[in-house]
Amino acid sequence: QVQLVESGGGLVQAGDSLRLSCAASGSTFSISAMGWFRQAPGKEREFVAAITWSAGHTYYADSVKGRFTISRDNANYMVYLQMNSLIPEDTAAYYCTAARLYATGAIGSPQYYQSWGQGTQVTVSS
């Protein structure tokens, strides 16, 4: 099992930046990819970004492309989400997630991942 703990959320104004962090522990040797999803009240959980653990390939939702950057620190089992030019529509609970080796399906699908953090709230005021 992989345990994930997010941090870095908060209340910001439109145009501001935030960096979310996610620390992985436990069976970290089994991680093949990590990602971020978000869920706003009354909406389904949606894919934000993902990164493969070994090669560092990155994937982004169209809504955040060019504004958000996902990165990883392999040595410390950390993943980050740098969020720039935030807009009110980015307001949501953000969840860190991890996929194990030989995960199947689309990397942008929640079903690809087996471990989830508790979430950190990001609120962007206009």
N, C-alpha and C positions, 0 to 999 in steps of 0.2 A: 504494500500500500504506500501511496505517496500522499503526504500531507502538504497542504498549501496554505500560506498565510499572506494576505494582501495588506498593503498599507499605502498611504499617500493620497487618499481621497480628501475632498473638502469642498468648500463653497468658494467659487471664484466668479469673476465677472466675464462677460463675453469678451473674447480677444485674449484672455489670459492663458497661461500654460500651467500644466500640472504633470508630475511624473508619478506614475503608479509603480509600486514594486511588489514582487511576489517571491517569497522564499519557499523553496521546496525542501522537504526532508523525508526521511523514511527510505523507501526502495527507489532512490533516485537513479540507480543504475538502469532501471527499466524505462526511463523516460525517452521517448523518441521525438516528441514535439510538445511545445507549450503554447498556450494561447490566451486570449482575452475575449470574453463575451460581455455583453451588457444587457440589462433589462430595466426598462422604464415602467412605471406603474401602469397597469392595464395592457401592457404589450408583451409579446413573446420575447424570450431571450434571443439576442441576435449576435452573430459573429462580428468581432471587431478586427482582430489580427492574430496571426499565429507565426511561429518560428520553429523550424526543425532543429533538433538539438545538436546534431553532429555537423551538418553542412551550413546551418544558419540561413537556409532559405526562408524568405518572409512572404506573407500573404496578408492582404488587407481587404476590408470591405470598401466598396466604392465610396461610401459616405465619409470615410476617414482618410482615404488615400491622399497623400500630400500634406496632411496635418498631423497624423499620428505616426510614431516610429516605435516598432517593437525591437527589443534587443535582449541579449542573454549574457550571463556570466557563467560559463560552464564550471569554472573552478569552485564557485560558491553556490551553484545551483540557484541562481537568481534569474528572474526575467523582469523586464521593465517595459512600461508603456509610456513614452513621452508624448504628451498631448499638447499641441500648440493650436493657436487660433480657435479656442473653444467657443462653441455656440450653444445657445440654450437647448437645442435638440440633442446635445451630448449628455444631458442630464439623465443619469441612470445609476443603478448599482452595477459596479464592474466586478466581474468574476474572473479569477485566474483558473486555468485548467491545464491538465497534463494528460498526454496520451502515452500509452505504453508501447513497447516494441510490437511490431506487426499489427498495429491498429489498422482497421479497414474502414473504407468509406471516404467521404470527402472531408478534407481538413477543416473546412468551414462549417461542418455540421456538429451539433452538440454530441451526437452519437459516437463521434470519433474519439471522444475523451472519456476517461474513466475516473479521474480525480478532479475535485472542484474545491475551491476555497469558499470562505463564508461571504465574501463580497466586501467591497468598499464603496461608499456612496460618493458620487461626483455630482455636484449641483452647480449649474452655470446660470447666473442671473443676467438678464438683458439690460 
